[in-house]
Amino acid sequence: MSTKINRHLVTKLLEAVKREVNQRLEQSLHNAVAIDLRKEKPPERMPRLCDYEVKIGNRPNFRLPLNKSVTNVFDETDGKLLILGTVGGGKTTTMLELAKDLINRAQNDPEQPIPVLFDLLSWKKNLILADWIVAELKSKYGIQDKIGKQLIQQQKLLPLLDGLDELEPRQRELCLQAINRLLVGENPVKHLVVCTPLEEYKRCKTRLRLQGAVYLRPLTEAQIKEYLVGASSLQLWYAIEEDPNLIELAKAPLFLCMMTLAYEEILIHAWKRLPSKEERLKYLLNAYVRWLLTRKIKSRYYRKEPRPEATRPWLIFLAKRMKESKQAEFAMSQISPQWLQTNSQKNTYRLGAGLTLGGIAGMGGFVLRFILWRHGYIPWNYSRFLGLATERLFLQKVGDRFRFSHELIREHLAQM
């Protein structure tokens, strides 16, 4: 006989996930366009930018009506849904909007499963997916292993899985197989959502045993123009409307947002001359990073901000360390001796930590941060810097954790 899970713990977990979803949606680039350019309060739910194409079971594909949402598709697939799209196509935002609806359901009905966001970037090939989920519940939300296992065994959990495309190809294949085992093995999950780019998924041999899929179609030229008119960016439309390469880039909502926000940092004629899609995207990301670094804000963390030439290397260093550690999120407690870059720095740390052994608690952490600061990798007050990076839209703050506003920004900085 299974032990009934404490309702207080369930309520606490639901509240934590709700805060996470709301904070990530509030800090989205679409909201930044509304606030920075339209000078208006973002709507409770962002209007759908693109068309949704739906496939359920053996039924023919159909276009989702505007009065229907991805939540309706989730219901029609018995809660086993694949969300597909292009890179920057709005897949994660769509999953967050779905999570918001599913959280409300679970809060109003104790019989509904608990939706929880998981990023597959940290999954390792030798881990059973259920065990990894239990570990993630403990790491992110403080849920003890025993309770996490009960949530899975009693089919109380609704995993929302993102980040599949960030795994190496072989590991991605293994992860798809692990997801299928979670769907059909012992104590299978009743409901599950996976979010991934279509092109990456098509390259995989394994197909997920889900009931249906929704594909976020690229924006049409009419939708791009409508968006730019609404964002008071008609000049940008005139600059790109005759260039098929830039229109192609703008078909991804993420890149369209970046273009809109960073337009003053873009030299259109130089951008148009670039020969490849990769170079045009890199140019856009560089322009967007410049805009983030120099946009006028009133910081709550600094009276006098660090100069952009100081802030940029700190962001690059953080992005590189997160990439090395395969982290989608970062917390202050995760500053590690692995961040040290040379043997000399590591030896200095061992010596300093050794001298403080048995002395003042926490001195090892102080020694580590001092060395990192001394070599220019981090500012002295790191928590204040993370607050500034959040204000500047590089990072999103979720509880005591931070994540880059998009994995493309993290990857772009990590390659600098």
C-alpha positions in Angstrom: 0.0 0.0 0.0 1.5 3.3 -1.1 2.0 6.1 1.5 -0.1 9.2 0.8 2.1 12.2 0.0 1.8 15.2 2.4 -0.5 17.8 0.8 1.6 20.6 2.3 4.7 19.4 0.4 2.6 19.2 -2.8 1.3 22.8 -2.3 4.9 24.0 -1.5 6.2 22.4 -4.7 3.4 23.8 -6.8 4.1 27.3 -5.5 7.8 27.0 -6.2 7.1 25.9 -9.8 4.5 28.6 -10.3 7.0 31.2 -9.2 9.6 29.8 -11.5 7.2 29.8 -14.5 5.9 33.4 -13.8 9.4 34.8 -13.3 10.7 33.3 -16.5 7.7 34.6 -18.5 8.0 38.0 -16.9 11.7 38.2 -17.9 11.2 37.1 -21.5 12.4 39.1 -24.5 8.8 39.5 -25.6 8.1 41.4 -22.4 11.2 43.4 -22.9 9.9 44.6 -26.3 6.6 45.6 -24.7 8.3 47.5 -21.9 11.3 49.1 -23.8 9.6 50.0 -27.1 5.9 50.1 -26.5 6.2 51.6 -23.0 3.4 49.5 -21.9 2.7 46.8 -19.3 3.0 43.3 -20.8 -0.3 41.4 -21.1 -1.1 38.6 -18.7 -0.6 36.1 -21.6 1.5 37.1 -24.6 -0.5 36.8 -27.9 0.5 34.0 -30.1 3.0 35.2 -32.7 3.0 32.3 -35.1 0.7 29.6 -36.4 0.5 26.1 -34.7 0.4 23.0 -36.8 -1.0 20.0 -34.9 -0.7 16.2 -35.4 -2.6 13.9 -33.2 -2.4 10.1 -33.6 -3.4 9.1 -37.2 -5.5 12.1 -37.8 -4.4 14.5 -40.6 -2.4 17.6 -39.6 -4.5 20.7 -38.9 -3.9 24.4 -38.1 -4.8 25.2 -34.5 -7.5 27.9 -34.5 -6.5 31.2 -32.8 -9.1 30.7 -30.1 -7.4 27.4 -29.1 -4.2 27.1 -27.1 -1.5 24.5 -26.7 -3.3 23.4 -23.5 -6.2 22.2 -25.7 -3.8 20.2 -27.8 -2.3 18.7 -24.5 -5.8 17.6 -23.5 -6.5 16.0 -26.9 -3.2 14.0 -26.7 -4.1 12.7 -23.2 -1.3 14.7 -21.8 1.6 13.2 -23.9 2.8 16.0 -26.1 5.8 17.0 -28.2 6.4 20.7 -28.9 8.5 21.3 -32.0 9.8 24.4 -33.8 12.8 26.1 -35.2 15.7 27.4 -33.0 14.4 30.6 -31.4 10.9 29.7 -32.5 9.2 30.1 -29.2 9.0 26.5 -28.0 10.2 27.1 -24.4 7.8 30.1 -24.1 5.0 27.9 -25.3 5.8 25.2 -22.8 5.9 27.8 -20.0 2.5 29.0 -21.0 1.3 25.4 -20.9 2.9 24.9 -17.5 1.1 28.0 -16.2 -2.3 26.5 -17.1 -1.4 23.1 -15.7 -0.2 24.6 -12.4 -3.6 26.3 -12.1 -5.4 23.0 -12.7 -3.2 21.2 -10.1 -3.8 24.0 -7.5 -7.6 23.7 -8.0 -7.8 19.9 -8.2 -5.6 17.7 -5.9 -6.1 14.8 -8.3 -4.2 16.6 -11.1 -0.5 15.8 -11.6 2.1 18.3 -10.6 3.8 19.9 -13.6 7.6 20.4 -13.1 10.2 21.9 -15.4 13.3 19.9 -16.1 16.3 20.8 -18.3 17.9 17.8 -19.9 21.3 19.5 -20.3 22.4 17.9 -16.9 21.2 14.4 -17.8 24.0 11.8 -18.1 23.7 8.7 -20.2 24.2 6.2 -17.3 21.3 7.7 -15.3 17.8 6.2 -15.3 15.5 9.1 -16.1 13.3 8.6 -13.0 16.4 8.7 -10.8 17.6 11.9 -12.5 14.2 13.5 -12.0 14.4 12.6 -8.3 17.8 14.2 -8.0 16.7 17.3 -9.9 13.7 17.7 -7.5 16.0 17.6 -4.6 18.5 20.0 -6.2 16.0 22.6 -7.5 13.2 22.4 -4.9 14.6 20.7 -1.9 12.3 17.6 -2.3 13.8 14.7 -0.4 14.6 11.5 -2.4 11.9 9.5 -0.7 9.2 12.0 -1.6 10.5 12.3 -5.1 10.3 8.6 -5.7 6.8 8.5 -4.3 5.7 11.3 -6.7 6.9 9.1 -9.6 5.6 5.8 -8.3 2.2 7.3 -7.6 2.1 9.0 -11.0 1.7 12.4 -9.4 4.4 14.1 -11.5 4.0 15.7 -14.9 7.5 16.3 -16.3 8.0 19.1 -18.8 11.4 18.4 -20.5 13.4 21.0 -22.3 17.0 21.1 -23.5 17.1 17.9 -25.4 18.9 19.6 -28.3 21.8 20.7 -26.1 22.9 17.1 -25.6 25.5 15.6 -27.9 23.9 13.5 -30.7 24.7 10.1 -29.2 23.6 11.2 -25.8 20.4 12.7 -27.3 19.6 9.3 -28.8 20.1 7.6 -25.5 18.0 10.3 -23.7 15.1 9.7 -26.1 15.3 6.0 -25.3 15.3 6.8 -21.6 12.2 9.0 -22.0 10.4 6.2 -23.8 11.3 3.8 -20.9 9.8 6.4 -18.5 6.6 6.3 -20.6 6.1 2.5 -20.8 8.3 1.0 -18.0 7.4 0.2 -14.4 5.3 3.0 -12.9 5.1 4.9 -16.2 4.3 8.6 -16.1 0.7 9.3 -17.3 1.6 12.7 -18.7 4.7 14.1 -20.2 5.8 17.0 -22.5 9.0 17.3 -24.4 10.2 20.5 -26.2 12.9 20.4 -28.9 13.8 21.8 -32.3 12.2 19.9 -35.3 15.5 19.6 -37.3 17.4 18.1 -34.3 14.6 15.7 -33.6 14.4 14.6 -37.3 18.1 13.6 -37.2 17.4 11.1 -34.4 16.5 7.5 -35.0 14.4 7.1 -31.9 10.9 8.5 -31.9 9.1 9.4 -28.7 6.0 7.4 -27.8 3.8 10.4 -27.4 0.2 10.9 -28.6 0.7 14.0 -30.6 2.8 17.0 -31.5 2.4 20.7 -32.1 4.8 22.5 -34.5 5.4 26.2 -34.2 5.6 27.4 -37.7 8.1 30.1 -38.7 6.5 33.6 -38.9 5.1 34.8 -42.2 6.2 38.1 -43.7 2.8 39.5 -42.8 3.2 38.4 -39.2 6.7 39.9 -39.1 5.4 43.3 -40.4 2.4 43.2 -38.0 4.8 42.6 -35.1 7.2 45.4 -36.1 4.3 47.9 -36.6 3.0 47.0 -33.2 6.5 47.5 -31.7 6.8 50.9 -33.4 9.7 49.6 -35.5 8.4 50.3 -39.0 11.9 51.5 -40.0 13.3 48.1 -39.3 10.6 46.5 -41.5 11.6 48.9 -44.4 15.2 47.9 -43.9 14.7 44.1 -44.2 11.5 43.7 -46.3 13.5 43.4 -49.6 16.2 41.1 -48.2 15.2 37.4 -48.2 18.1 36.5 -45.9 17.1 38.9 -43.2 13.5 38.0 -43.5 14.4 34.4 -43.1 16.2 35.2 -39.9 13.2 37.3 -38.7 10.9 34.3 -39.1 12.1 33.1 -35.7 10.4 35.1 -32.9 13.5 35.2 -30.8 15.6 36.8 -33.5 12.8 39.2 -34.4 12.8 40.4 -30.8 16.5 40.8 -30.8 16.4 42.8 -34.1 13.7 45.0 -32.7 15.5 45.8 -29.5 19.0 46.1 -30.9 18.2 47.9 -34.1 20.3 51.0 -33.3 23.4 48.7 -32.9 23.0 47.2 -36.4 24.6 48.6 -39.5 22.1 47.3 -42.0 24.3 47.5 -45.1 27.2 45.7 -43.4 24.8 43.0 -42.1 23.3 42.4 -45.6 26.7 41.9 -47.1 27.5 38.9 -44.9 27.6 35.7 -47.0 26.2 33.1 -44.7 23.3 32.6 -42.3 25.7 31.7 -39.5 27.6 35.0 -39.9 24.4 37.0 -40.1 23.2 35.4 -36.8 26.5 36.0 -35.2 26.3 39.7 -36.2 22.8 39.9 -34.7 23.9 38.3 -31.4 26.9 40.7 -31.2 24.6 43.7 -31.8 22.2 42.4 -29.2 24.9 41.9 -26.6 26.1 45.5 -27.2 22.6 46.7 -26.7 22.2 44.8 -23.5 25.5 46.2 -22.2 24.8 49.8 -23.1 21.0 50.3 -22.7 20.1 52.9 -20.2 18.7 51.5 -17.0 18.6 52.7 -13.4 20.2 49.9 -11.5 19.1 48.9 -8.0 22.4 47.3 -7.4 25.0 49.9 -8.4 25.1 53.7 -8.0 27.9 53.6 -10.6 27.8 50.6 -12.8 31.0 48.7 -13.9 32.0 49.7 -17.5 30.8 47.4 -20.3 34.3 46.3 -21.0 34.5 45.0 -17.4 31.0 43.4 -17.4 31.5 41.5 -20.7 34.4 39.3 -19.5 32.6 38.4 -16.3 29.6 37.3 -18.3 31.8 35.3 -20.7 33.6 33.6 -17.8 30.2 32.6 -16.3 28.9 31.3 -19.6 32.1 29.2 -20.2 31.9 27.7 -16.7 28.2 26.8 -17.1 28.9 25.2 -20.5 31.8 23.2 -19.0 29.6 22.0 -16.2 26.6 21.4 -18.4 24.5 23.7 -16.3 21.3 25.4 -17.5 21.1 27.2 -14.1 23.6 28.6 -11.6 23.5 29.5 -7.9 26.1 31.3 -5.8 26.7 28.1 -3.9 28.0 26.5 -7.1 31.1 28.6 -7.4 33.7 25.8 -7.5 37.5 25.3 -7.4 37.0 24.0 -10.9 36.6 27.6 -12.0 40.3 28.1 -11.4 42.1 28.2 -14.7 45.8 27.5 -13.9 47.8 25.1 -11.8 49.2 28.1 -9.9 45.8 29.3 -9.0 44.7 25.8 -7.9 47.9 25.5 -5.7 47.2 28.9 -4.2 43.7 27.8 -3.4 44.8 24.5 -1.8 47.3 26.3 0.3 44.8 29.0 1.4 42.1 26.5 2.1 44.6 24.3 4.0 45.7 27.1 6.2 42.0 27.9 7.1 41.2 24.2 7.8 39.8 24.0 11.4 39.6 27.8 11.4 36.8 30.2 10.5 33.9 28.4 8.7 33.5 29.5 5.1 37.1 30.7 4.7 37.7 28.2 1.9 34.9 29.9 -0.1 36.4 33.3 0.7 39.9 32.2 -0.5 38.3 30.8 -3.8 36.4 34.0 -4.5 39.5 36.1 -3.7 41.6 34.3 -6.2 38.9 34.5 -8.9 38.5 38.2 -8.2 42.3 38.8 -8.1 42.6 37.4 -11.6 39.7 39.4 -13.0 37.3 36.5 -13.5 34.6 37.8 -11.2 33.8 41.1 -9.5 34.3 41.3 -5.7 30.6 41.4 -5.0 29.3 38.6 -7.2 25.7 38.6 -6.0 25.4 42.3 -6.9 26.8 41.6 -10.4 24.3 38.8 -10.9 21.6 41.3 -10.0 22.9 43.8 -12.5 23.1 41.1 -15.2 19.5 40.3 -14.6 18.5 43.9 -14.9 20.3 44.1 -18.2 18.4 41.0 -19.4 21.4 38.7 -19.8 20.2 36.6 -17.0 16.8 35.5 -15.5 16.5 35.2 -11.8 14.5 32.2 -10.6 14.4 32.0 -6.8 18.1 31.9 -5.8 19.2 30.5 -9.2 20.1 32.3 -12.4 19.9 31.2 -16.0 20.8 33.0 -19.2 17.8 34.5 -20.9 18.3 32.0 -23.8 20.8 29.2 -24.3 21.9 30.9 -27.5 23.1 33.9 -25.5 24.9 31.6 -23.1 26.5 29.7 -26.1 27.4 32.9 -27.9 29.2 34.3 -24.9 30.9 31.0 -24.1 32.5 31.1 -27.6 34.0 34.5 -27.1 
